[in-house]
Amino acid sequence: MPVTSRPTTRVAAVDCGTNSIRLLVADVGPDGTLVEVDRRLQIVRLGQGVDRTGRLAPEALERTFAASREYARVIAETGATRVRFVATSATRDARNRAEFADGVRAAIGVEPEVASGDEEASLSFRGAVAGVAARHAGPYLVVDLGGGSTELVLGTTSPDVVLSLDVGSVRMTERHLHSDPPTPGEEDAARADVRAALDRAGEVVPFGRTVTLVGLAGSVTSATAHALGLSSYQRERVHGAVLGVEEVLAACDDLLHRSRARRLALGFMHPGRADVIGAGVLVWSEVVARVRADVAAEGRELTQVVTSESDILDGIALSLA
């Protein structure tokens, strides 16, 4: 009896975070591989003021709905047959998220899912590990550093421990980094906040088990581009990049202490990220330093960090197969 192979499915995944909204249209093959058809990003700053007010601002909602209408057009033109829209930290925290859901439903024609921190982390792990497992050994600590939260996932073939922390580039900027560039006092307060969160996380996530540390999302990829000395953003060079720990920490330190204008002068820097990247790389540097210290306490050495461009967006697409 002949074997009938499963057909390729064209899917569309939308990741709506605190700072950006992203779209991936891809063909998912019978073996679970993704072939990219279209990938887009818009900075909409949905989480504007949410940490302070507990609500999504009207202008932030309208920016997000406008991007969603544009993505609906792309989805229709590319012929995707399965669509999943996942919203994360800012929407979880907002009292008016029903207003957000109504607007997205009208704009893009699907019901938006407000993912829990654990679900967000699991999707990030799935996408990241698919992109690095062939070249690096587990256990992997996948760190998805967003605008409102940072997801930590430890595992090898699947998540063993999952934790979501309320620290991210937008949230930490709004809480602490008000000057341009940040003052030493602001930096110290932000670092104390992040270290306290990592101390709490360390009671749940055994950082010392990490063999491969994998960083995801805009703060991490921007720091990687800076460490690589890129004059423009080159996804193919950033994805899978392996950097020494000291290289990562130096790139983060330089970005943190630059003014917004000096960050914008970097050819790889997205204009919508320049004002929050300082807080993002501060969080990333604290995570890298903490994991290195905990691995050393286990009698091993963490000398390098891997950057992945495969992340929650890829995980959402794979979940539609």
C-alpha positions as CSV (number, residue, x, y, z in Angstrom):
1,M,0.0,0.0,0.0
2,P,1.6,3.3,-1.0
3,V,2.5,5.8,1.8
4,T,0.8,9.1,1.5
5,S,2.8,12.1,2.8
6,R,1.1,14.8,4.7
7,P,0.8,18.1,2.7
8,T,2.6,21.3,3.6
9,T,0.5,23.7,5.6
10,R,0.8,27.5,5.3
11,V,0.4,29.1,8.7
12,A,0.5,32.6,10.1
13,A,1.8,33.4,13.7
14,V,1.5,36.7,15.4
15,D,3.4,37.6,18.6
16,C,2.1,40.7,20.2
17,G,4.4,41.8,23.0
18,T,5.0,44.8,25.2
19,N,7.2,46.7,22.7
20,S,6.6,45.0,19.3
21,I,4.1,43.0,17.2
22,R,5.6,40.5,14.8
23,L,4.2,38.3,12.0
24,L,5.6,35.1,10.6
25,V,4.0,33.4,7.6
26,A,5.6,30.0,7.0
27,D,5.1,26.7,5.4
28,V,5.2,23.8,7.8
29,G,6.4,20.6,6.3
30,P,5.4,17.0,7.2
31,D,8.6,16.7,9.2
32,G,7.8,19.8,11.3
33,T,10.3,22.1,9.5
34,L,9.5,25.8,8.9
35,V,10.1,27.5,5.6
36,E,9.7,31.2,5.9
37,V,7.3,33.0,3.5
38,D,7.1,36.4,5.2
39,R,8.4,37.9,8.5
40,R,7.6,41.4,9.7
41,L,8.1,43.5,12.8
42,Q,6.5,46.8,14.0
43,I,7.3,48.7,17.2
44,V,3.9,49.6,18.7
45,R,4.8,50.0,22.4
46,L,1.6,48.3,23.5
47,G,2.9,48.3,27.1
48,Q,3.2,52.1,27.2
49,G,2.5,53.0,30.9
50,V,1.0,49.7,31.8
51,D,3.3,49.1,34.8
52,R,2.1,52.5,36.2
53,T,-1.5,52.6,35.2
54,G,-2.6,49.0,34.8
55,R,-4.3,49.9,31.5
56,L,-3.4,49.8,27.8
57,A,-3.3,53.4,26.6
58,P,-5.7,54.4,23.8
59,E,-2.9,55.5,21.5
60,A,-1.0,52.2,22.1
61,L,-4.1,50.2,21.3
62,E,-4.6,52.1,18.0
63,R,-1.0,51.6,17.0
64,T,-1.5,47.9,17.6
65,F,-4.8,47.7,15.8
66,A,-3.3,49.5,12.7
67,A,-0.4,46.9,12.6
68,S,-2.9,44.1,13.0
69,R,-4.9,45.4,10.0
70,E,-1.7,45.5,8.0
71,Y,-0.8,41.9,9.0
72,A,-4.4,40.8,8.1
73,R,-3.7,42.0,4.6
74,V,-0.4,40.0,4.4
75,I,-2.0,36.9,5.7
76,A,-4.8,37.1,3.1
77,E,-2.3,37.8,0.3
78,T,0.0,34.9,1.2
79,G,-2.9,32.4,1.6
80,A,-2.2,31.2,5.1
81,T,-4.9,28.8,6.2
82,R,-4.2,28.6,9.9
83,V,-3.7,31.8,12.1
84,R,-2.7,32.1,15.7
85,F,-2.4,35.5,17.5
86,V,-0.7,35.3,20.9
87,A,-0.4,38.3,23.2
88,T,2.0,38.4,26.2
89,S,3.1,40.4,29.2
90,A,1.5,43.9,28.7
91,T,-1.9,42.4,27.9
92,R,-1.8,40.0,30.8
93,D,-1.3,42.9,33.2
94,A,-4.0,45.2,31.7
95,R,-7.4,45.7,33.2
96,N,-8.9,46.7,29.8
97,R,-7.7,43.7,27.9
98,A,-11.2,43.0,26.7
99,E,-11.0,46.3,24.7
100,F,-7.7,44.9,23.2
101,A,-9.3,41.6,22.3
102,D,-12.3,43.3,20.6
103,G,-10.0,45.5,18.5
104,V,-7.8,42.6,17.4
105,R,-10.8,40.5,16.5
106,A,-12.1,43.3,14.3
107,A,-8.7,43.9,12.7
108,I,-7.4,40.5,12.0
109,G,-10.4,38.2,12.3
110,V,-9.1,35.8,14.9
111,E,-9.5,35.5,18.7
112,P,-6.3,36.7,20.4
113,E,-4.9,34.5,23.1
114,V,-3.5,36.1,26.2
115,A,-0.8,33.6,27.0
116,S,0.2,32.9,30.6
117,G,3.9,33.3,31.5
118,D,4.3,29.6,31.4
119,E,2.7,29.2,28.0
120,E,4.8,32.1,26.6
121,A,8.0,30.5,28.0
122,S,7.1,27.0,26.5
123,L,6.5,28.5,23.1
124,S,9.8,30.4,23.2
125,F,11.6,27.2,24.2
126,R,10.1,25.2,21.4
127,G,11.1,27.9,18.8
128,A,14.6,28.5,20.2
129,V,15.6,24.9,20.7
130,A,14.5,24.0,17.1
131,G,17.0,26.6,15.9
132,V,20.1,25.6,18.0
133,A,19.7,21.9,19.1
134,A,21.7,20.5,16.1
135,R,24.8,22.5,17.1
136,H,24.7,22.8,20.9
137,A,24.1,20.4,23.8
138,G,21.5,20.6,26.5
139,P,20.3,21.3,29.0
140,Y,19.4,24.7,27.6
141,L,18.5,27.7,29.6
142,V,16.3,29.8,27.1
143,V,15.9,33.4,28.1
144,D,13.2,35.4,26.2
145,L,13.8,39.0,27.2
146,G,10.8,41.0,26.3
147,G,9.5,44.5,27.0
148,G,7.4,43.6,30.0
149,S,8.7,40.3,31.2
150,T,11.5,37.8,30.9
151,E,10.8,34.1,30.4
152,L,13.2,31.5,31.7
153,V,12.9,27.9,30.5
154,L,15.3,25.1,31.4
155,G,15.2,21.8,29.6
156,T,16.7,19.6,27.0
157,T,14.0,18.2,24.6
158,S,11.1,19.9,26.5
159,P,10.8,22.3,29.3
160,D,11.6,21.0,32.8
161,V,11.3,24.3,34.6
162,V,9.4,27.4,33.4
163,L,9.3,30.8,35.1
164,S,8.2,34.3,34.0
165,L,9.7,37.4,35.7
166,D,8.1,40.8,35.6
167,V,11.4,42.5,34.3
168,G,11.8,43.7,30.8
169,S,13.1,46.5,28.7
170,V,10.0,48.7,28.7
171,R,9.1,48.0,32.3
172,M,12.6,48.6,33.7
173,T,12.9,51.8,31.6
174,E,9.7,53.2,33.0
175,R,10.6,52.2,36.6
176,H,14.2,53.3,36.8
177,L,16.0,54.6,33.7
178,H,14.6,58.1,33.3
179,S,17.8,60.0,32.2
180,D,19.6,60.0,28.9
181,P,21.9,58.2,29.4
182,P,21.0,56.7,32.8
183,T,22.6,58.1,35.9
184,P,24.6,55.8,38.2
185,G,21.9,55.9,40.8
186,E,19.2,54.9,38.2
187,E,21.4,52.0,37.0
188,D,22.1,50.8,40.6
189,A,18.3,50.8,41.3
190,A,17.6,48.9,38.1
191,R,20.3,46.3,38.8
192,A,19.1,45.8,42.4
193,D,15.5,45.2,41.1
194,V,16.7,42.7,38.5
195,R,19.0,40.9,40.9
196,A,16.2,40.5,43.5
197,A,14.1,39.0,40.7
198,L,16.9,36.6,39.8
199,D,17.4,35.6,43.4
200,R,13.7,34.7,43.6
201,A,14.0,32.8,40.2
202,G,17.0,30.9,41.5
203,E,14.8,29.2,44.1
204,V,12.8,27.7,41.3
205,V,15.2,27.5,38.3
206,P,18.5,25.6,38.9
207,F,20.7,28.0,36.8
208,G,23.7,25.9,37.6
209,R,22.4,23.0,35.4
210,T,22.8,25.1,32.3
211,V,25.1,23.8,29.6
212,T,24.0,26.1,26.8
213,L,22.6,29.6,27.5
214,V,20.3,30.8,24.7
215,G,19.1,34.4,24.5
216,L,16.1,35.6,22.4
217,A,14.4,38.8,21.4
218,G,15.3,42.3,20.5
219,S,17.5,43.4,23.4
220,V,19.6,40.2,23.0
221,T,19.8,40.3,19.3
222,S,20.8,44.1,19.4
223,A,23.5,43.4,21.9
224,T,24.7,40.6,19.7
225,A,24.8,42.8,16.6
226,H,26.8,45.3,18.6
227,A,29.3,42.7,19.8
228,L,29.7,41.5,16.2
229,G,30.4,45.1,15.0
230,L,27.6,45.0,12.4
231,S,27.0,48.2,10.5
232,S,23.4,47.1,9.6
233,Y,21.2,44.4,11.1
234,Q,22.0,41.1,9.4
235,R,19.6,38.4,10.7
236,E,21.7,35.5,9.2
237,R,24.8,36.6,11.2
238,V,22.9,37.2,14.4
239,H,21.0,33.9,14.4
240,G,23.1,31.2,15.9
241,A,25.9,33.6,16.9
242,V,28.2,32.3,19.6
243,L,29.9,35.0,21.7
244,G,32.2,34.8,24.7
245,V,30.6,35.9,28.0
246,E,32.9,38.8,28.3
247,E,32.1,40.0,24.8
248,V,28.4,40.0,25.7
249,L,28.9,41.9,28.9
250,A,31.1,44.5,27.2
251,A,28.5,45.1,24.4
252,C,25.7,45.4,27.0
253,D,27.8,47.9,29.1
254,D,28.5,50.1,26.0
255,L,24.9,50.2,24.9
256,L,23.6,50.9,28.4
257,H,25.8,54.0,28.8
258,R,25.2,55.5,25.4
259,S,22.7,58.3,24.9
260,R,19.7,57.6,22.8
261,A,21.2,59.6,19.9
262,R,24.4,57.6,20.0
263,R,22.4,54.3,20.0
264,L,20.4,55.6,17.0
265,A,23.7,56.2,15.2
266,L,24.4,52.4,15.2
267,G,23.2,51.1,11.8
268,F,21.6,48.0,13.3
269,M,19.5,49.7,15.9
270,H,15.7,49.8,15.3
271,P,14.5,53.4,16.0
272,G,11.7,52.1,18.2
273,R,14.1,50.2,20.4
274,A,16.7,52.9,21.1
275,D,15.0,54.4,24.2
276,V,14.5,51.0,26.0
277,I,17.6,49.0,24.9
278,G,19.6,50.3,27.8
279,A,17.2,48.6,30.3
280,G,17.1,45.5,28.1
281,V,20.8,45.0,28.0
282,L,21.1,45.7,31.7
283,V,18.7,42.8,32.3
284,W,20.6,40.6,29.9
285,S,23.9,41.3,31.5
286,E,22.6,40.5,34.9
287,V,21.1,37.2,33.6
288,V,24.4,36.2,31.9
289,A,26.5,37.1,35.0
290,R,24.1,35.2,37.3
291,V,24.1,32.0,35.2
292,R,27.9,32.1,34.9
293,A,28.3,32.3,38.7
294,D,25.8,29.5,39.4
295,V,27.4,27.2,36.7
296,A,30.8,27.9,38.4
297,A,29.4,27.0,41.8
298,E,28.6,23.6,40.2
299,G,32.2,23.1,39.3
300,R,31.8,23.9,35.6
301,E,32.5,26.9,33.4
302,L,30.1,28.9,31.2
303,T,32.3,30.6,28.6
304,Q,29.9,31.4,25.8
305,V,26.3,32.5,25.0
306,V,24.2,31.6,21.9
307,T,21.8,34.0,20.3
308,S,18.7,32.6,18.5
309,E,16.4,34.4,16.1
310,S,14.1,31.4,16.4
311,D,11.8,32.3,19.3
312,I,8.2,32.4,20.4
313,L,7.1,33.4,16.9
314,D,8.6,30.2,15.5
315,G,7.1,28.3,18.4
316,I,3.6,29.7,17.6
317,A,4.0,28.7,14.0
318,L,5.1,25.2,14.9
319,S,2.1,24.8,17.2
320,L,-0.2,25.3,14.2
321,A,1.2,22.3,12.3
